[in-house]
Amino acid sequence: MHILIRPIILYITYFLLSFTPSNQFIEGVVGQPRSFFPNQTITENDQTISRLIYRGLFKYDNYGVLVPDLADSWSVSNDGIVYRVKIKSNQFWSDGKKINSDDLIYSAFKSKNLSGVATDKVDDKTVIYTLPNKFSPFLSLLTEGVMQSGTEEEYKSLTPVSSGSFTVARIVRSGPIVKEVILLNDRFPIQKLIFRFYSNDDELRIAAQLQEIDGFVSSSDKLKVENFNHFEFPVQSVYYALFFNLRNDSLKDLAFREKLQKVLDVESLTRNYGIMVEGPISRSVFTDKALNFNGFDKIFSEDLNKKEITLTVPDSENQVKLAKEIQKIWEEELNLNVNIKLINPQKINKTVIEKRDFEVLLYGQEIDRDPDRYVNWHSTQKVSPGLNITGFEHVKADRALEEGRNETDNNKRLTHYKVFQSVLNENIPAIFLYHPLMHYYVSDRIYGIGEKYTFVRADRFLDFANWKKISTN
C-alpha cells in the first residue's frame, strides 16, 4: 500500500503548492544541470541538489559532527578492516519502496570513493564492507548519497528515485535547455525549492533586481540588490595558503621562511577575504588550539638586501589583490624584491602544480572534513598527482599521518594529529591564510536563516527546515 500512497501524496502536494507561492523559495543559478546521481555530480549546483534529494549512511550535522543518517548501528572489527552497517527500519525511496542492503551494495559498486572495498549482504538491512587496508576516515566516505539499485540504468539523471528531504517533482525545459528544477518536501514550512537556471551572472543579477528569484550565490561581496540581505558563510573545504617550494635552495632555509612569516599579520591581512585558517587541520575538533597559527611578530623587520623572490598567483581578482598586499609588506619590512607571476587559473594545475614550477605559490587547496591530511602532506605525495606540492618531508610528520589514518579511536587519532600539526607549525612549509567566504544574497521576505558549520557551499541549506517566507498576498 505504501508504494502506491507516497507518489500520490507527492503529486497532490505539488498540485496544491503550485497555487501557493508563499510556500516556495526560488534560487537563481548559472549553468545547466547534468546529473544528480551522487557518483556523477561535478558542478557545485548538481552537488547541492544531489545532497538535498539523497541520504547517505552518515551525514555531517549543523555543527560539522559526523552522525548516522540511514545507518542505525555499525561496528568495526578489531583489525579496523571490516565494517558492519545496519540501516534503520522503514526507510523509503520516493517511489514508496523500502531502502535495503541491495541499494547499499549497488551504491558502493558505483562509487569511486569505495573502489576496492568489498561488500557482502548479511540480510535485507545489513551490509559488511571489507577494506583492502585499515583506513580510519572510512565512515566519512559513507556520507555519499545511497542510490536505489538500478538507478543509473534507468537513465533518469535529473529525475531519479530519491530518499532525501526533497524529491524532484518536475523539470521545466525550453527545448533542450533546462529552465527550472522543482524540488518538493512535505515537512518544512517552505515546501517547494526551485532552482532557476540562467546563462550568466548578469542575467542572474537582473533576475534578482526584478525579484524573480529569492536567492543566489555570488563571488562578490559588493552587490547592492534592493530588498535582498547579504549573508557570508565560510567555505571550509578550501584553504588558501602561501606554499613554499622546499626544493628551491633559498626556500630550504627555515630561517628565511620564518622571516617571511613574521612580517605577515595573517589575521588582519585576510580579514576581507575570509576567516583565518587554523593550520592544516583547521577549525575542527582535531585542531590543536594550543598552537599559534599566526606567526606575526609586530616588532620584527630585517634588511635582506633586495633578495629576489617570485610569488606565483592565479590571475583572479582577490588573489592578485592579496598578492600585491603581501608583496608590499615583504618589500617594505624585509627589503625583498618580490616579483608577482600571474597564471591563468584554468591552466595552473598543468603548468604549475603538476610540474611543481614555483618558488612561493598563493593557492587554494581542497580538503576533506576528516582530519586525514596524508595526501596533502605525507612525503610520498611529493610527486604529482600527490598534493604535497611543497615537497615537505619529516619523519615525525609522516609517522603521525600514517598512525592517524590507521587509528579508529578518535582520542588516539587526536594525539597523532597534534604531533603532525606541531611539526608542520615548527617547519613552516606554508603560511596558512584564509578560508574563502560564500556570499549568499537572499530576499528580505525570507527569515530563519541561522549560523551553521558550512564546509561546502551546499551547506547553506543545512537549516532550510527553519526558513520561512513572508507572504506578500
N, C-alpha and C positions, 0 to 999 in steps of 0.2 A: 504493500500500500504506500509506504513512504517513497518508493521510487517514482510513483505517479504524482503524489501530492506536492512535493517540493518544487518541481518545474512549473506546476500550475500556479502555485503561490507566487513564484518569482514573476511569472507572466502578468498576473493580476496586479502585483506591486508595481511593476514597470508601467502598466497602463494607467494606474492611479497617479503615479508620480509625474507622468507626462503633463498633468494638469496643475502641478503644484511646484512652481519654480522656486519657492522659498525652501524647498527640500533638496536643492541641488547646488553643487559647487562646480564651477567651470574653470579649469586650469588651462591656460594657453601654453602650448609648447611648439618648438620649432623642429621640423623634420617630418619623417614618416615612420610609422611602426613597421617592424619586420616580423618579429616573433616574440610571444610572451612565454614560450617554453623556458623554464629555468636554465636548462643546459644550452640554450641558443641565444639568450639575450646578449647584446653587445652594447647598445646605446643606453645612456642613463634613463631615458624615457621608458624604454622597454623594460629595463630592470626595475624601475619604480612600479610599473603596472604589474609586472610579474610578482613582485613582493606582496602586492595587495590582493592578488587572486589565488596565490598558492601559500600553503603552510609547509614548514619543514618539521622534522622530528624535534628540533630545538629552535630557539629564537633568542634574540637579544632584546631585553625589555627597555623601558624608558630610561633606565639608569646604566645601560650598557652591560648588564649582567646576563650571562648565558643561562637560560631557563628552559625547561621542557615545553614543547608545544603539542605536537601529535603524540610524542612519547609519554607513556605512562610510567614506565620503570626501565632501568637499564643496569647492567653490571659489566665489570671488566675483569678479565682473567688476571691471575697473579703476575703473569709474564707481560701483561699490557698489550697482548696481540689480539685477543678475542673479545668482541663487544656483543653483548646480547641485549637487544632492544625490543620492548613490547609496547605496542601502540594502545592508546586509550580505546575503550569500548564506545560503540555508537558514534563513530566519526564518519561523516558522509561527504561524498562528492556532490557537486551542484546538480548532477542528474539523478540524485537520490540513492545511488549505490554506496555501499559501505566501503570505507578505505581499509585495505587489508595488506597482508605481507607480500602478496604478489606485486602490489604497487610499489612497495619499498624496493623489492629486488629489481623491478623494471627500471625504476629511477636511478638506482645505483649503477646499473649496466650502462645507462645513457649519460651518466655524469662524468665529466673529465676529471673532477676532483677526486672521484672514487675509483679511478682507473687502477687496476692492480689489487683492489680489495675484493676478496671472495665473499659471496653472500649465500646463505643457506636458510631455507624456510623451516621453522620449527613447527608452527601452526599458523592459523589464519591471522594472528595478531603479533607473532614473534619472529624476528629475523636475527640470525647470527652474522656479524661482519668479522671476517678474519683478515687482519692486516699483514702485509709482507714483512713489515718491520714495526717495532714499537714507535708510536707517534702520538704524543700526549695531546696535541691540538685536534685529535680526530673528531671529537664531538662537535667542534665548531664547523666542521665540514658538513655535518648533518643539518645545518641551518638552511641548506639549499632546498628549494621547494620540491615536494614529492609530487610526481605526476601519476595520473591514472595509467595503469597498464594498457599499452597500445596507443597512447596519446599521439606520439609522433606519426604513427602510421595512419592516423585519421586526417592528417594534413590541415588541421584547423588551428594554425599557429596564432591567430588573432582571436579566436572564439573557442578556446579549449574548455573541456570539463575542468572545474577548478574546486578548490577547497578552502580558500581564504575568506577574509571578511567580506570581500566583494566577488561578484560574478560578472563576467562580460555579458551585458544584456543585448547590446546592439553595436554594429559598426556602421557608421554613416559614410557613404562614399559618393564621390562625384567622378564617375568613370573609374579609372584605376586609382585615383587619389583618395586616400582616407581623410575625411574631414573631421570625424569625431569617433572616439571610443567611449562608449557609455557603460559605466560600471554601476552595479546596484548592490545595496546591502539592506537587510530588513531589521537592523538593530540600532543603528546610530541615528541621532537627531537629523543629520543630513544624510539622506538615503541614496542620493544619486550623485555620483562623482563622474564628471565628464572631462575628458582630455580632448581639447580642440586644437587641431594642428594647423600651423602657419608656415609659410615658405621661408621667412627670415625674421630677424629681430625687429626690423622696422614695422612689419605688419603686426607683430605681437604687441608692440607698444601702442600702436594706433588702436588695436582692439581693446586694450586696457583703457585708453583715454575715452573711447566710446562706450566703456562699461559693458562690453560684450563678454568679458571674462571676469572672474572673481579673483584670480591669482596667477602669478607667473614668476619663474626664477630668472634672475639676470646676473651677469658677471659684473655689472656696475652698481656702485653704491650711491650714485649721484642722480638717479632718476627722480623726477618730480612728477608724479601722476596724481591728479586730483582724486580725492576720496579713496586713496589707497594708503595703507600703512606699510612701513618698511621693517621687515624682520631680518635679523642676522643670525645665522646658525653656523658654527664651525664645522668644517668637513674634516674630521679627524682621521680619515682613512688616507690622507695625504699630508706629508710634512715637507716643507721647503727647508733646505739647508745649504750651507757652503761646504761642498765636498772638496777635500784636498787630495790631489793625486800623489800618493806617497811613493810612487815610482820616480817622481821628479826629485833630483838631488837636493834642490833648495827646500822642498817641502818635506823631505825626510827628517829635517831638523825640528824636533819637538819645540825647542826654544823659540824658533821662528813662528811656528803655529800658535804658540802661547801669546806672542806679541800681537799677532793678527786678531786673536780672540779678545785680549784685554782691552782693546780700544773700542770694541763694539758693544754698546749697551743694547742687547737684543730686545729687551722688554719695551723700551721706548722706540727703538728703530722699527719694530714690526707692528706697532700698535694700530696703524692704519691698514694693515694688510690681513690681520687675523689674530689668533691667540697664540701666545708663545709656546713653543714645543718644549716639553719637559724630558729631553733626552730621547734615546732610541725607542724606549717603551713609554710613550707619552700619555699622561692623563689616564692612567689605568690603575687598577688595584695592585698591579705589579710594579708601578713606578716607585723608585726609591726616593722618597721625599727628603731624605737626609742630604742628598747631593745638591750642589749648587749648579743649576742649569744655565745660569747667566754668569759667564766668567769675566764680566766687565770690571775694570779697575779704573775709577774715575781720575786717579792721580797719576796713572801710568802714561808715559809717552817716550818715544825714543827716535833718534835720527838714524835711519837705515840707508842714508846716503844715496837716495834715488834708485834704490834697487828696483828692478823691473819685475812685474808680475802680471799675468794675464788672467782676467776674470771672464769666463765664458758664460753667456746668458742666453736663454731663449728670447727671441725678439718679440716679446709681448709687453704690453703697456706697464703692467705692475712690476714685472721682473726687471725691466730696463730702468724704471724709476728707482727701485730699491738698489739695483746695482750701482747707479750713479751716487746714491747716498753713501753706500759702502766705499766706493771709490774716493769720495771726498774725505771721509773720515780717515781712511788708510793713508791718503796722501798728506793730510794736514797733521795727523798725530804721529805718523811713523816716517814721514818723508819718503814714501814709496812712489814709484812711477807705475800707476795701475792702468793697464790697457783693457778696455772692455771689448770683447769679441762677441758680436751678435750672431745667433744661429737661428735659422728657420725652425720654429717649433715642430713642424711636421718632419723635419729631417734630423733632428737632434739625436734620436736613437741610433740611426745608422752612422752618422758622421762623427758623433762624439762619444755616446755611451758605449756602443759595441766596441769601438776602437780604443776606448779609454784615452781619447785625444783631448786633454785639457790639463791646465795647472790647478786652477780653482774653478769650480763649477757651481753656479747658483741653479738649483734644480729641485723639482718636487718628486719625491718617491712615494709610491703607493705601498701601504702596509695593511696587514690583516688585523682583526680585533684581537686575536690570540697574541700573547706576548712573544711567541716564537719569532726570532729575527735571524734565523740561520741563513736564509738565502740572501739577506741584506748585509751580513757582517762576518760570516764564517770565512776562514782563509781559503777554503776550497771553492768559494764563489767569486774569486778574484777575476776569473776569465768569463767573458760573455758566453752564455746567457745568464750567468750568475749576476747578482745585483750588488755585490761588494765592489762598487765602482772605484773606491779609494785605494783598493789594494791592501787594506788594513789586515794585519796578521799578528796575533798574540795568542800564546799557548793557553793562558788562563781564560781568555775570552772564548776561544774555541771550545775548551772543555766545558765551560758554563753553558754554552749554547747547545752542545751535544747532550749534556745531562738534562737541561731544561726541556728538551723535546722528547726525552725518554722517560721523564718522571710524571706520573699521573696525579700524585698528591700535590695539591696547589701550594701548600705551605713549603714543601721541599722545592717546588719549582721557583717560588719566590726567592729562596735562598740563592739558587743558581743564577737567577736573573739579576739579583742585586750585585753579584760578583761581576757579571757581564757589564752592567751599567757603570760600575765603578771603574773598571778597566778602560772602558771607552771614554769616560769622562776625563780620566787622567791623561790619555794619549791623544786626544783631540784629532781624530781623523776627519772630523767635520764640526762645523758650528751650526747647531740646530737653530732654526729661525722661527717659523710660524706654521700653524695650520690655517689654510685659507678659509674665508667666510663665504657662505652661500647667502645671496641676497634674495629674499623672498618678499615680493610685493603682493599684498592681499587687500581686497576691498574692505573698507571700514564697516561694511554690513556683516562681516564675519567676526565672531568673537569666540573666545575659549582656547585660542592658540597659546600654549604654555611653554615653559622651559623643558628641555629634554636633552638626552645624550645623543647628539647627531653625529654618527660616524660616517655615513654616506648620505647623499642628497635625498634618497628615498625616505630617510628617517624624518623628514618634515611632516610625514603623515602618521607618525607614531601615536600621536594623541588625537587623531581625527575623530575618535568617538566622543571627544569633548567639544568639538566645534559646533557652533550654531550660527544660524543666519537670521538676520533681522528681516522680517517680511516688509516689502515695500507696497503691499496691497492696501 
